Each structure stands twice: as structure tokens, then as C-alpha cells.
Amino acid sequence: MKKNLVLLICLVPIVIFGQEKAIPINISLYNEATAIPFTRFFTSPIHPGIQLGTEYNWMQKERARLFQTANIHYYYHRYLAQGIGLNTEIAYEYRLGSRFTFAGLLGIGYLHTFATAEEFYFSNGQYQKKTDFGNARLSPSLSLEIGYLLQKSEINSPKMFIRYQSWAEYPYSPDFIPVMTHISLHVGANFFINLKNKRNA
């Protein structure tokens, strides 16, 4: 199941890049925390993360659009783990006014985490250092976003955004904590690469 999910996520960018001439690029820096979703907004200390992705419009109207994302991300939680993941989201965006947008995103992804501290196990009367191959997990997510269009008259306007993402990793520790919940506060930008112009240059 996890292999099929990773394959699906990897195929999304191929479909996107095969159909669009102006390729959207999303990049964001975020603060990750282990917390119950929607109970906290900003947390400290900061556990940094970065996400890079793209998207494809399934439906676009004057004030609304339905689109899908494909992302790769990395975060470092000093006291818990560091993780790298792939995810895809189905999203609906509505333009509130001339420049502001509001979006909801529902996603599923694959996450691989590694402990940030050395781990040991007890064998033959002494402690042995454990080799960390990481842990593979599913990571569903639900996000809310507010964006600001920099060029309101252009269909492919660059956009600045703030995104509140609630997500989980499963299975976390089946015999102790089956699901670990997280929140991530993203600050990022969306811009476009025009492939047509590059070919004509």
C-alpha cells in the first residue's frame, strides 16, 4: 500500500508538467510542532522545515478553482525526529476580493522519519548502538490557507501565503501511541516558470 502511494505521488508531477506551459512552483518555510490540531497557532521552540511543490488546476473560474498539489518536504524536530516526505493534496481556493484568497487543502502522503538522538538496545549484558533505518508512515493532512495575489489582473499571478497545516503520522507506536498529531505553520510563495518563453529564447 505504501509503495503504491509513493508511486501515485511521484506520478502527479509528471501529469502536471506534461499538461501545463506555465509551471507553478510553491515554496514555503514552516515551523513544525507535535500538538493537537487547531488548539495552537504558533509554537516555540521553532522546529524548522521546508517544502517545495507544484500544482495542477482541475477546474478554474473567475473567483474559484479546484486544484491538486504535489510536494516534497523536510523538517527537523530537535527533540524527536527529522523527516522527509512526499504528499499530494486536493484543494479548493476562493478569491475573497481583488487580491486575497482563501483555500482548504486535504492531503495524503508518505513520511520517513529518523531519530535525532542516538538509540541503544540492551544485549548480552551491555548496551549496543542501534542502527537507524528510519520509520515509514502515512501522513494525512488538513490545511487552511490565506493568500495575497501580487498581480490581481493576471491569471498566473505570483502569490504570498500563510498556511496552517494539521497532520498526523500513522502508525507511530502501535503499542503506545498509535497516531502522532502535528501542526505546521507555513509562510511561502507561489510563482510560475514559463516554459514557452524558455523554448523561444
C-alpha positions, 0 to 999 in steps of 0.5 A, a space after each residue: 500500500 505504501 509503495 503504491 502511494 509513493 508511486 501515485 505521488 511521484 506520478 502527479 508531477 509528471 501529469 502536471 508538467 506534461 499538461 501545463 506551459 506555465 509551471 507553478 512552483 510553491 515554496 514555503 518555510 514552516 515551523 513544525 510542532 507535535 500538538 493537537 490540531 487547531 488548539 495552537 497557532 504558533 509554537 516555540 521552540 521553532 522546529 524548522 522545515 521546508 517544502 517545495 511543490 507544484 500544482 495542477 488546476 482541475 477546474 478554474 473560474 473567475 473567483 474559484 478553482 479546484 486544484 491538486 498539489 504535489 510536494 516534497 518536504 523536510 523538517 527537523 524536530 530537535 527533540 524527536 525526529 527529522 523527516 522527509 516526505 512526499 504528499 499530494 493534496 486536493 484543494 479548493 481556493 476562493 478569491 475573497 476580493 481583488 487580491 486575497 484568497 482563501 483555500 482548504 487543502 486535504 492531503 495524503 502522503 508518505 513520511 520517513 522519519 529518523 531519530 535525532 538522538 542516538 538509540 541503544 538496545 540492551 544485549 548480552 549484558 551491555 548496551 549496543 548502538 542501534 542502527 537507524 533505518 528510519 520509520 515509514 508512515 502515512 501522513 494525512 493532512 488538513 490545511 487552511 490557507 490565506 493568500 495575497 495575489 501580487 498581480 490581481 489582473 493576471 491569471 498566473 499571478 505570483 502569490 504570498 501565503 500563510 498556511 496552517 497545516 494539521 497532520 498526523 503520522 500513522 502508525 507511530 507506536 502501535 503499542 503506545 501511541 498509535 497516531 502522532 498529531 502535528 501542526 505546521 505553520 507555513 509562510 511561502 510563495 507561489 510563482 510560475 516558470 514559463 516554459 514557452 518563453 524558455 523554448 523561444 529564447 
